[in-house]
Amino acid sequence: MTVLLVLFTFVSFLLIDHFRSRRAVQPVLQVAPAKQATATASAPRLQPALAGGFAVPENLRYHPGHTWALSESPNLVRVGMDDFASKLTGKVDRITLPQRGTWIRQGQKMCTLYRDDVAVDMISPIEGSVSDINQALMTDPKLALRDCYGEGWLVTVQAPDAKTSFRNLLGGAMARWWTEESASRLQRRAPLALATSGALAQDGGVAVNDVAAQIPNQEWLPLAKEFFLS
């Protein structure tokens, strides 16, 4: 049922994207105060676009299950979880990654996160053979949450048909639209917990790192499975 809903949503996005004008996105979750900018002699560092309070870097492509893919060569793809998945997970005790050489399929299980002895799967945005895994996550699994777009990457994949896989992913305005929709849907699915945790929206705000801390434990796993499509 979830897969059908996602497919229906994709079709709707393609139609809506032609007619909706771009507007500033306001986050719907509790926000952390923005840091004041300071002068620096070095070149300014580009910040990823925000959608619903979550970072959505422009150079990546995204699966609706909240994982990302980055092409490093025609057939080598680096993969990780996105900022929405990181903040919805909030904390992680350990991560099990596939063995090198394992064939993973787009939209199917790639790895498993363990949070308070509760397991939830993340699905792969790409199809191919696992080339390497991030060994740093074995000793510091929280790295995947602290730096999900950098040192917290999950695996690299040799994808013989990477072009086809990338055509099935979201990028640019569509990726931001999907992230904003996910944030709004999370707000609707857990309104009481998120409403009582603090401010729901601030202009230019960023969602707090541990959104999951605002959600009762018994509600977290069904929500994670729903948004991660696992």
Secondary structure, DSSP 8 states (H G I E B T S, - for coil): -HHHHHHHHHHHHHHHTTT---------S-EE--------SS------EEETTEEE-TT-EEETTTEEEEESSSSEEEEEE-HHHHHHH---SEEE---TT-EE-TTSEEEEEEETTEEEEEE-SS-EEEEEE-THHHH-TTHHHHTTTTTT--EEEE-TTHHHHHHTSB-HHHHHHHHHHHHHHHHHHSHHHHHTTS-S--TT-EE-S-GGGGS-HHHHHHHHHHHHT-
